[in-house]
């Protein structure tokens, strides 16, 4: 079994590297005008966030820094529905 996996990796790795090196670079996001955002533009961008309660925004920001842990916690909660509150 291990020999088969090694053979597949030995064949796929050079092909994958060649494709990555041959592919054109991804375009970078640029803001229109090229300069920093104006205060009015920043307000327009963040205004929808101001509608949510602060504790919820804090939870969203924390979850956005560790999405894998959020997925793992959701899977754990789904597989253990009988656990409640602090037992989770």
N, C-alpha and C positions, 0 to 999 in steps of 0.2 A: 504494500500500500504506500509506504513512504517513498519507494523508488518511483512509483507512478506520479506522485505529487511533484517530486523533484524534476522528473522529465518534463512535466507540463510547465512548471515554473521556468525551467531552463529554456524552453521554447518560447514562452510568452513574454518573459522579461525583456529580451532584446527587441522584440517587435513592439512592445509597449513603449519602451524608451525611444525607439526610432520614431514612433508616431508622435510622442510628446515633443521631441526635438524638431520634427518637421512641421508641426502645426503652427500657424501664425499666432502671435501673442494676442490675448484677449484685450479688447479696447478698455481703457480706463474711463470710469465715469467722470465727467467734467461738468461743472456747473456753467450755465450760460453766462457769458460775459467774462468768464475767467477770473474775476475778482472775488473777494469775500462776500458773504451774504449781507444784505442790508438789514437793519433792525426790523423793518416791516416784513421782509421775507421770512426771517427767523420766527417772528410771531405767528405768521401764517402756517409755518411748518409745525410748530409745537402747540398751537392752539387746541387741537383736538385732545391732546394729552391732558390739558388742564380740566377737562370735563370729568375725569375719573378721580375717585378718592385717592388721597396720597398713599394709604397703605396698599391699595391695589397696584398703583404705579410702582411702588417699591418692590412688590413681589414680582411684577413683570420684568423690571430691570434686573433683579437678581436671577430670575429664571433665564433671561436672555444670555447671561454669561456662562451658564452651564446647561445647555439643552439636553445633553446626554443623561445627566442625572434626573432631569424632569421626566424623560421618557422611561428611565428605569423605575422611578417612583410610581408613575402611572401604571406600569406593568405589574409592579408589586401590589399595588392597591387592587388591581383587577383580579389578580390571582389569589388574593387573601381578603375576600369581601366580608368575612366574619370578624375581622379585627376592627376595632373602633377607637377613635380619638388617640390617646397616648400610646396605645398598643401598636399602632402603625409605626 
